[in-house]
Amino acid sequence: MKLSGGDLLMRALKDEGVKFIFGYPGGAALHIYDSIFKQNACEHILVRHEQGATHAADGYSRATGKPGVALVTSGPGATNAITGLATAYMDSIPLVVISGQVQSHLIGTDSFQETDMIGISRPIVKHSFIVQNTQDIPRIIQEAFHIATTGRPGPVVIDIPKDKTDPSKLYEYKRAKEVSLRSYQPRVLPHPGQIKKASKKILSAERPVIYAGGGVILGNAHKELISLNKLLKAPVTNTLMGLGAYPAKDKYFMGMLGMHGTYQANMAMHNADVIIAIGARFDDRITNTPSMFAPNAKIVHIDVDPASISKIINADIPIVGQVKESLLALIKEIKRSKIKIDSEALDNWNIQISKWRAQHGLNHDLYLSKIKSSMIAPQVVVQELYHATQGNAFVTSDVGQHQMFVAQYYHFNKPRRWINSGGLGTMGFGLPAAMGVKLAFPKQEVVCVTGEGSIQMCIQELSTCLQYNLPIKIININNEALGMVRQWQDMNYGGRHSASTYADSLPDFVKLAQSYGHVGMKVTKQSQLKKTLDKAFAMKDRLVFIDVYVDPNEHVYPMLVAPNGSMKDMWIKKNTKA
Amino acid sequence: MKRIISILIENKPGALARVVGLFHQRGYNIETLNVGPVFDGSYSRMTVTTRGSENDVEQITKQINKIIDVIKVSDLTEGDHHEYEFIMIKFKQSEKIKKILKSLNGKIHEKDKDAMVMSAWGPSSDIEVAIRDIGKANLLEIARSGSIGLHEGEKVLKI
């Protein structure tokens, strides 16, 4: 049977196993939308802004490990998808974003709703395609999914001129058995010689640290990471993107590292003699000043992307390969090796880390008991959330102080539970991402922890949540200011709060949620917090927006001292450096 | 240090822009650029010259390699290589310019009473010197091919 371009597209998506398409229609995409109407393999989720479509597809992907799919129209539809593409690109999330384009003969004429999507998106996609022949659509879809999901994953754009989905022009559907591209063959297996060298270096370490990033989660290698450390018993830290890759409850876990990492994790990195970097990329929010980074450490760096290795910090033993395969090879080699770990040195090292933890570690009890009647500490909100959900929820966040508080105080024991925009730092990510997660896991608790600044960047998606009955819980950590901006202004700009406050013009979030057909709750006192959360989580089939007013003066600590600081240089509280 | 990077890239729409864009995105400069289809025409060979340290060039080649349409990348300057550049020049009758170009395999293509068109080729370092020596006087127009090059000996860059 011959199919139109739109039908070829939908058939190809079905064959890729796509369940949801997040999108927004418009002129150039209308033939495709008609094809969507005629099929039922993929459910289309109508968002309220294309940024929401890309973030929802992204959240779906982060939670499931499957590629997310978004569909937008040409021009403004395409440009609105750009922030979501950049977000996915920075965090290596596999997305396939399909954009309608004006008809081929109009391209380049400044026609209505025309924009050069391929050109605009070029620096923020892994690859992009423009459809020139309708019969190529199935092949392009196959290649796009292959590229998006293999090697270092990332977003792929497919731009389809409207005439290529003309319903009157029909073509045969052909699907190749497998995709093979001569110009793209990502490395899977690590080099055995490098594995041997790494094993030797690791087993001879006295102060090793495992520094695991988002690559462990993307590469589905958390079990292998745990197995590796059953052998090594080394302290482990996860990056913001890696939280959940190693269980937070494990005694070797030190918490997150970097800008707002724990004291013990940052100190351990600085004082390590061997750093085992796994699927992490030495981001500037980790290393602080690169020339002052871990002065005595030899670096073993495992990454699927050779360009990530020795980009910021020179790797002594680079290992290019899939994280899972590399860890399996490393485990095998360590088991086979005759070198014995110096367990006395390692014990001393772990004792040292406990001492650091006791000195300046995140003090949970302090926060929980801190202020009984007066203002709520934002950290407490996260701790209470952790208790209310038994640590089992999927938690999405936006960007800023609340994001850091979740990273510090919600202890993720499983991968793919913590869903945030780490690389790009995109405000407005949390709510649409939570929609994607909830669609994938309708029976699981999905919480969006946000701030009154971030939530207003994609607040329109509350309407989508009603349409598709997505009973997520939104915890709005409300400090009536752009908290992280204000923290920097407090610390570096003499407390001059330039354009970071708006207390008199905030909406009544309870009424706002209600006007969208949801439940709104407001919390202003510590004594109401637990009760309100319990009440909200008991409402299984409703979206509940919980507006929690917190102490506006709270800062996120620890915080690396910059510029010209190393990882051991931290503010541990207001006006106190460690 | 000057580097000559050779790239084999799929001959597809937008492929060239991905390479050129990458230099800008990653903060590197392109000094010269040459591109044209080779063999069956399904792919092109690009030659880019740039300046940078060993580390810079390692990053550049790794990042270029990540571009999906790029098939192979090689830094010619890593080993022995042949490198040449071709130029065409239009100028007002000038024995000086003629002489300089003649010393670089110069060839006259057009001779008018007012102007003359000549081509020349040689190692780009010689071309640079020639351009400097020619100066501005009597010079009307100049076009450069940018460097192209091949590895010396048995080493080849092909699919």
Boltz contact constraints between the chains, C-beta under 6 A:
constraints:
  - contact:
      token1: [A, 118]
      token2: [B, 14]
      max_distance: 6.0
  - contact:
      token1: [A, 122]
      token2: [B, 21]
      max_distance: 6.0
  - contact:
      token1: [A, 123]
      token2: [B, 25]
      max_distance: 6.0
  - contact:
      token1: [A, 127]
      token2: [B, 68]
      max_distance: 6.0
  - contact:
      token1: [A, 147]
      token2: [B, 68]
      max_distance: 6.0
  - contact:
      token1: [A, 183]
      token2: [B, 10]
      max_distance: 6.0
  - contact:
      token1: [A, 183]
      token2: [B, 69]
      max_distance: 6.0
  - contact:
      token1: [A, 183]
      token2: [B, 70]
      max_distance: 6.0
  - contact:
      token1: [A, 183]
      token2: [B, 71]
      max_distance: 6.0
  - contact:
      token1: [A, 184]
      token2: [B, 68]
      max_distance: 6.0
  - contact:
      token1: [A, 306]
      token2: [B, 62]
      max_distance: 6.0
  - contact:
      token1: [A, 307]
      token2: [B, 62]
      max_distance: 6.0
  - contact:
      token1: [A, 307]
      token2: [B, 63]
      max_distance: 6.0
  - contact:
      token1: [A, 307]
      token2: [B, 66]
      max_distance: 6.0
